[in-house]
Amino acid sequence: MGQRITIDPITRIEGHLRIDCEVDGGKVSKAWSSGQMWRGVELILLGRDPRDAWAITQRICGVCTTVHAITSVRAVENALQLEVPLNAQYIRNLIILAHAVHDHIVHFYHLSALDWVDVVSALKADPDATSKLAESLSSWSGNGKFEMRAVKERLKGFVDGGQLGIFTNGYWGHPAMKLPPEVNLLAVAHYLQALDVQRKANKIVSILGSKTPHIQNVAVGGVSNAISTDSYSTLGVERLLAIKGWIDELADFVKNVYLVDVAAVGAFYADWTRYGAGVTNYLAAPDIPLDTKGTQFALPGGYIANKDLGSFKPIKTFNDDYWVKGVEESAKHSWYEGSKALHPYKGETKPQYTDFKEDGKYSWLKSPTFYGKPAQVGPLARVLCMLAAGHEPTKKYATAALDTVSALAKTKVGLEAMHSTIGRHAARAVSCAVQVDMLADQWQLLVNNIGKGDVATFNKPVFPKGEIMGQGFHEAPRGLLSHWVVIDDGKIKNYQCVVPSTWNACPRNEKDEPGPYEASIAGNPIADPERPLEVLRTVHSFDPCIACAIHVTDTESGSAIAVSAK
């Protein structure tokens, strides 16, 4: 048996994730992914008014707040077959897209870039040469030599002061780090600039959603935003123009910095296109609805089996039976009662903690499957499904990214390289570029619709007697998110959330097949088992989000205690 590595907790993520690996012959031979916290929100919702579910479910997480609010109202609207006014769809779409752009920028620069960038090595860089390199790649205004000199001096101050501040605890000097000093300095400069840029996306969410995190404007039936062109206290011309200005600034950074940086990292780490593929069944939801019924979407979604884009089968509407009938969750290796795979409408959330048992139950996450198969969700699944659907904007940015990587690596890099650790980062940058353009499109649709005199934002829901069921899906930054609700006499009878990190971070399923994290880590090289950087690279490429509004279960009494981690 090889050496055992346990990383607990994985840092630079949201929540508590444990990864166990067996390392043999310099590579990972087997892995276990264990979610170390119990969500439990489903139990809080039982017996409540369905109109309140969105406000409660967005407390599942302190980062993914918006996405749970949107998905929850969609689930209840689906149960009621309630249409949503066009203005409400456009406003929701703007919030969704701004939140996604923010999430993507933060993920690459602030949560995962330090897996690839040796910050201390940047002190050896020539800032003028760094600027010359940067200006050869893009027209970004922050690439000048004075900017690079200032960043190097700032970084030198950290090191000379005996502490690296925000860059503390990186694996500096690790043998798996390959970037030249100038590229490292450029990445540090863009890391710092991204701290400012990401705020612009948050401002859009705050203006439209009243605050962020935890937006306040959504409701079952639409949004609460009042629209008027002659009032400063409503969503009017002044606020709409401010939003457009921030969209333009975000587009400049995403296309001229983020997309270029990911391509550059991909070129220098081209060997990482051979690692981290894991599960290559891909699942993504269509999103950005363009009508009141959820039958037309700006971004397509569907399912790809065994990385064959020719097998793509679309998910077409909010009522698509192909999607609704395909999802199940198993608790065979999860700390819940039972082991049989259940459809979410019949899902159970009954904790049964056993401690970590690698051949038994070892995670608080259940194991979702789509028609009995594990599936990878997230930006890679999203981009591949959009390419399979013939989505032209995705084809444009994916081609540009691969062409840039090929030029920098001096070898042809094709679509096959996307099925990898570094491919997930490339897909996320491509997805972000598509979404920042879509932000501008949705802004124009909203302005045009208001210009026609339409100011409606809400349709009142009416709950019937008896039992109804509904589900809502959303292609969140980390992948396909769905909420499933059973309503009886206007009260919640059952509620289940099947979230992106459940799909990806799940333990082995009912058939003992590994989940995407577990499968993608197997085969990764390990240069230094005491500093398992390579494991972090692959895990971080998924951007784990385990949860941050949690419960603690008392294993002696069995009682549950609500705890807020924010």
N, C-alpha and C positions, 0 to 999 in steps of 0.2 A: 504494500500500500504506500502511496506517495505522502507528501507532506500536507497537512490540513491547515487551511487559512480561514480565519473568521474575521470579517470586517463588520463591526457592530458598534455604533451605527455608521452607515454610509452618510457622509456629510455633503454639503452643498446640494441638498435636495430638500423637499418639504416633507417632514414626517420622519418616522423611524423605520429604517430598512436594514435588515441583516443579510449579508451574503456569506455563504460558506462554500469553500472550494477545496477540492483535492487536486494537488499539483504533482504531476509525475513527468519526469523527463523534460522539465522546463516549460510545460504547458498545462493548462487546466484540463483535467480528465472528467470531472463531474462537478456540478454546482447545485446549490439549493438557495432559493430566494424566499425570505421570510419577512412578511409584514408584521411589525412588532407593536401594532396598536389596533384597537378595536374601534370601528367607526360608530356603530350603534345608533345612528340617527334614525334608522328605519323604525326602531322601537319607540322613539320619542313621537313619531308622527301618527301612530295608531290612535284612532278615535278623533283626530283633529279635523278642522275644516280644510278641505283641499286648497282653498284660496290662500292659506297661510303657509303651505308647504315650501314655496319658493324662498321665503324669508328664512326658514329653518334650515333647508338643505344647503344653502350657500354658506352656512357656518360649518359645513363639513371640512372646509379648508380655508386657510387665510390667504391663499394665492389664487386658487381656482374658484373664487366666489361667484363671479359673473356667470360662469358657464353652468353652474348648478341652478342658479336662479332662472336662466333662460330655459334650460332643459326641463325643469319642474313645471313651469307654466305651460310648456308645450305638451307635457304628458297629460295634464288636466284638460287642456283644450282639446287634445286628441280624444279623450274619453267622452267629452261633450260634443265632439265634432263642431267646435266653435271656430268661426272664421275670425281673423285678426285684421284690422284696418291696414291699408297699405302704409300709411305714415308710421304706424307702430312697427310693422315689419322692417321698414327702412331704419328707424331709430335703433331697434334691437340689433340690426345688422351692423350699423356703425359701431355700437358698443362691442359687439362680438369681435369685429375686425380690429378695432383699436386695442382691445385687450389681447388679442392674439399677437399683433405686432410687438406690443410691449413684452409679452411672454417670450417670444422668440429671441429678441435682442438680449434680454436678461439671461436667458438660458445659455446662449453661446458665449457671451463675454464674461458674465459674472458667475456662472455655475459650472461651466465645463471647459472654457478656454485654457484654464490653468493646468489641465491634464496634458496639454500639448505645448504650452508656452513656458519656457524657462525664464522666469522673471529676472533672476540674478544675472543670467547670461546677457541680458540687455545692457548691462553696464559696460560691456566690452564693445558695444556698437558705436559706429560713427554716425552721429545723428544726421549729418548732411547726406551721407550715403543712404540712410534710411529714408529720408525725404525724397531723394531722387528715385528710389525704388517705388515708393508709394505713389508719386506723381506719374510714374510710367504706367501704373495700373488703373488709376482713376482720377477724376477731377475734384475729389472731395477737398473742401477748403481747409480742413484741419490737418493736411498732410505736409505743410510747409516746414522748412528747416528750423525756423525759430520755435515752432511748436515742438518739434522732436528734441531740440536742445533743452527746452524747458522741462519736458517729461523726463529726460535722462537726469537732469539736475535734481528733480523732485525725487526720483527713485534713489539717487545717490544719497540724498538726505535721509531716506528711510534706512538704508543699509548702514550708513555711518552712525546713525543714532542707535544702532544695535537692535532695531526691530523693523519688520517689514510691514507693520500695520495690516492693511487689508490683504496683503499677499503672504501673511504668515502661514506656516505649516504646509507649504507646497513641497513637492519632491524635487527640489532644485538640484541639478547635477545628476539626475537619474539617467542611467545608460539608455533608456528608451526615448529621451528627449533629443530631437534632431534639428530643430529650427536654428538657422544662423543667427548671430546676435542682432543683426539689423532687423530681421523679421520679428524677433522677440521684442525689440524696442517698439516697432510699429504696432504690435499687438497690445502692448501695455498702453501706448498712447490711445488706441481705439477703445480699450477697456475703460479708461477714464472718461473719454468723450461719450461713450455709450451711457454712462451714469446720468449725464445731462439729457441725452436724446430720448431715453426711455420715458422721461417725465412728460414729454409732449403727448405720447400715447395715453398716459394716465390722465392728462388734462381733458382729453376728449371724452374718456369714460366718465370723469367727474362731472363735466358740464351736462352730459346727457343723462347720467344715472344718479345725479345728486351727490354722490360721494363714491369713493373707491378706496379700499376694497369694500365689499358688501353694498352693491348698488341698491337704490331705494325706489326706482321708478317703474319696475315691471309689475304687471298684474295679470291674472288670468283674464284674457280678453283683450290685452293690448299693453299700453304704457300709460303712465299718469302725466306725461309731459303735455303741458298746454302750449299750443302753437298760436302765435300772433306776430304779424309783421310790424306792429306799431307799439309794442310794449317791451320794456327792458326786463320785466319780471317773468317773461315766458321765453320759450324757444323761438327767437326771432332772428332778424338779419344780423345783428351784432354778434351773437353767439355762433351762428352758422358760419360767418366769415372768419371768426377766430379759429373754429374747427378746421376750416379749409386751409388756413395758414399752417397749422400744425401737421396736417396730412402731407402737405408739400415738403416740409422739413423732414418728416419721417421717411418719405420716399427717397429723398436725396441720400440719407444715411444708409438705408437698406440696400439701395442699388449700387452706391459708390463705395461703400465700406463693408457692410456685413457680407454681401454676396461675394465680393472680391476676397475678403479675408478667409472665408471658408474655402474658397477655391485654392487659395495659396497654401493653407494648412493641408488640404487634401493632396496637393501636388508634392509637398515635402514628406507627407506620410502616406504615400501611395501604397506601401505594403499593408496598410490597415484596411485596404479594400478587400483583403483576403480573410479578414477576421470579423466575427460578430454577426454573421447573417442570421443564424438561429432559425426560428420559425419563419417560413417564407409563404405562409398563407396570409394574405393581407386583407384587412377589412376597414372600410371608411364610410362615413355617412355623407350624403349630399347635404349642402347647407347654403345659406344666404337665400332664403325664400323670396321669390319675386312676385308672388300673388297672395291673396288672402287665405287660400286653402292649403298651402304647402304642397302644391303639385308641380311647381316650376322652381328650379334652383340655379343660381349662378355658378355654383361649384358642384360638380358631379361626385358621386360616391358609389361604392359597390364592393364586390368581393373578387379577389384573385387567388386561385389555388396554385400552390407549389411554384410560385414566382413566374407563372406563365401568363403574360399579359393578354394572350389570346383567349384565356379562360374567363376573362372579366365578365361578371354578371352585375348589372346595375341595380341599385336601390333607387326607386324612382320617386316615391312620395312618402309623406308622413304616415300613410295607411298601407304601405307596401307589405303584403303577406309574406313575401320571401324573407324580409328582414324579421318581421314579428315572430314568425314560427321557428326561426333558426337558432335562437339564443337559449342556452341553458347554463346553469352554474352548479358545479359539484363541490361538496365539502369533504371529500374523502381524506384529503391531506390538510384540511383547515380546522381551526379550533371552534367548530360548531357541531351540533348534533347531526347525525345522519351522514350518508356518503353518496346517496343516489343523486344524479344530476336532475335539477328541477328547472322548469321554465320560471322566469322572474315573476310572473303573475301568481305562481304557487310557491315562490321562494320563502325560505325560513331563515330567521336570524336568532338562533338559540345557542349562546356560547357554551363551549365545552373545552376548557383549557386543559392541556395534558403535558405542558412543557415541550421542549423541542425534541421531536422524535423523527429522525431523518427518514425512516421507513414508514412512519405513521403520520400523525398530525403535527405540522410544524409552522403554520402561518395563520394570521388572522384574515388573510385574503382568500376568497373563494377562487375557483378555477372555471372561468367562462369558456364555452366552446361555441362555435358556429357550425351547425349541422354536424356536431360530434367532433369537430377538429379544433385544436388551439389556433389562435390567429394573432398576428402582430397588428397593433393599431398605432397611429401616430403619423407624423409628417411623411415618413417614408411610404407608409400605406396610402396616405392621402395623395401624394404626388404620383405614385405608380397607378393608382386608380384613375386619376385625372388624365394621365398620359394614355391609359388604355381606352378612356372614353373620348379621346381626341380633343381634349381641352387646349385650345391654341395658346393662351397666355402661359400655361404650364409648360407646354412644349418649347415656347420661346425662351423662358428663363432656365429650364433644365438644359437645353442645348447650349446656351451661353455659359452656364456654369461648367459643364463638361468640356467645352472648348477652351475655357480659361485654364482648367486643370491640365488638359492635354498640352497646351502651349507652355505652361510653367514646368511640367514634368518632362517635356520633350518626348512624349510618347502618347499614343492614342488611348484615351480613357473613355470607355463606352458606358452604356446604361447598366451593364452587368455589374459594374463597380458599385452601384448604388446599394446592392444587397450586402451591406457591411456596416461596421461601426462608423467609419468616416462618411459612408453614404447617407446615414441618418442625419448627420449634420448638414450635408449638402442639400438633402431634401427639405430640411427645415428652412434653410435660407431661400430655396426656390419657393417654398410655400409662402414665406414672408413677403417675398417680392410680388407674388400673385395677389396676396391679401392687401398689400398697401395700395396697389392699383385699384383693387375692388373697393377700398375705402373711398377713393375719389369718385368711383362710379356710383356708389350708394348715396354719397353726399349729393351728387347731381340729381339722382332720381328723387330724393327727398325735396330738394329745392324746386324741381320742376313740378312735383305733385302739389306742393304748397302754392306754387304760382298759379295752379288751376283753380285755387279757392278751396281745396280740400284741407280741412284742419282736424278731421276725425282721428282719434287715437285709441278708442276703447269701445268694445262691444260687451255689454253686461252678460255674465254667465248666469244660467238658470239650471239648478241641479234637480234631476228627476228623482222620483221615488224608485227604490230597488237598486240593483247592482249594475254598475257600468265599469269598464276597464279602459285604460289608455296608456300609451307609452309616448315618450318624447325622446328624440335623439338630437345630438348636436356634435359637429366635428370640432371638438375643443382643441386647444393648442397641442395637448399631448395625445390626442386621438379621439376615437369614437366614445362618446359619453351617452348613456341612456338611463332614463328614469321610468319605472313601471309602477302604475298605481291602480288599485282596486278600490272603488268608491261604493259605499252602500248607504242609501238614504242620506246622501250628502256628507257622509263622514268617511275618513280614510280607513279602509279595512285591511289593506296590505300595501306596502311600499318597498320597492327594491331599487337600489342604485347600482348599475354595472358601469364602473368608471374605467378610464383608459389604463391607469396603473393596475387595475385588477386584471384586465386582459394581459398586460405585459409582465407584471411582477408576480403573477399567480404561481402557486406551487403546482406540483404534478396533478394532473386531472384524474378523472374516474378510471381512465385506462393507463394511468401511471406515465403518461407522456409529459415531458418537461414543458414549462411555460417559456415564453420568449426570452426573458432574462436568463433563465437557466440554460436554455439551448444556445443562446448567443455567446455566453461566457465560455462554454466548453470549447476547447481547442485554442483559446487565446494563449499567446506566449507569456511567460512570466520571467523577466530578467532577474528580479530580486524578490524572493518570497516575503522578505521582511518589509518591503515597500511595494505592495501589489498595485502599482500605478495602472497596469494594463487592464486589470479588472474594473477599476474605477472608470477608465475610458469608455468601456462598453456599456456599463451600467448608466453612466451619466449621459450617454448618447440618447437614451430613452427619456431623460429628464424625469426621474421618479417623483411622484407626488403621492405619498402614502396617506396623509391627512394631518390636519393641525387643530381641528376642534374634535376632541376625542373623549373617550370614556375610559375609566379604569374599572376593571371587574375584580371584586374581592373573591379570591378562590376559596376562602374559608366559608363565607356566608352565601356566596353566589349573587350578592347584590351588585348593582351597577351604580356608579357615581359619575355624574356629569362633570367634566373638567374642560375648561377652555385653555388652549395652549397659546392663545394670542392675548 
